[in-house]
Amino acid sequence: MIDTIFFDVPSSIRYVGDRPDNDVRPAEDAGMKTCLIRRGGACSAAKHNAASG
């Protein structure tokens, strides 16, 4: 019964994530609606580490 409650209607779930590969694509594959958010600026971790070190 619990499986039916939580997994029967994935289309009614909105999954919010910031990575298309790890968040959005798997949720869409599961039948969920998705929302991709953009975080931060143009600075990548590698650029940040180089600038601060």
Backbone torsions as a table, in degrees:
resi	resn	phi	psi	omega
1	MET	NA	-42.3	179.0
2	ILE	-59.0	-41.7	178.3
3	ASP	-57.5	-40.6	-179.9
4	THR	-65.1	-40.7	-178.4
5	ILE	-64.6	-45.7	-172.6
6	PHE	-91.4	-25.9	-171.8
7	PHE	-116.5	3.0	-177.2
8	ASP	-82.9	-22.5	-175.2
9	VAL	-130.9	62.1	-179.8
10	PRO	-63.0	-24.1	-179.6
11	SER	-68.9	-13.8	178.0
12	SER	-90.2	0.5	-178.8
13	ILE	-102.9	135.8	174.5
14	ARG	-106.8	116.3	179.5
15	TYR	-98.7	124.8	-179.2
16	VAL	-108.0	128.3	179.7
17	GLY	-149.2	167.8	-179.5
18	ASP	-114.0	6.0	177.7
19	ARG	-131.1	121.1	179.5
20	PRO	-61.5	-39.1	-175.9
21	ASP	-74.2	-39.4	-176.6
22	ASN	-98.1	-20.6	-175.4
23	ASP	-112.3	-62.6	-170.1
24	VAL	-70.2	-51.1	-175.6
25	ARG	-60.0	-48.3	178.4
26	PRO	-62.7	-36.8	178.6
27	ALA	-66.2	-42.5	176.9
28	GLU	-62.8	-40.9	178.1
29	ASP	-61.1	-29.7	178.4
30	ALA	-83.4	-3.6	177.5
31	GLY	94.7	8.6	-179.8
32	MET	-86.6	155.7	169.7
33	LYS	-80.1	146.9	-174.7
34	THR	-128.7	159.4	175.3
35	CYS	-140.5	120.0	179.2
36	LEU	-95.7	125.2	176.9
37	ILE	-106.7	149.5	177.6
38	ARG	-104.5	126.8	-177.9
39	ARG	-110.9	149.9	171.4
40	GLY	64.8	-166.9	179.8
41	GLY	-106.8	-152.1	-176.7
42	ALA	-85.1	-1.0	-175.9
43	CYS	-81.4	118.8	176.4
44	SER	-85.7	168.9	179.6
45	ALA	-61.1	-40.2	-179.0
46	ALA	-64.1	-42.5	179.1
47	LYS	-66.4	-40.4	-179.6
48	HIS	-63.2	-44.5	-179.3
49	ASN	-65.0	-37.8	-179.9
50	ALA	-68.2	-37.5	-177.8
51	ALA	-73.8	-32.7	-176.0
52	SER	-91.9	-7.1	-175.7
53	GLY	-115.8	NA	NA
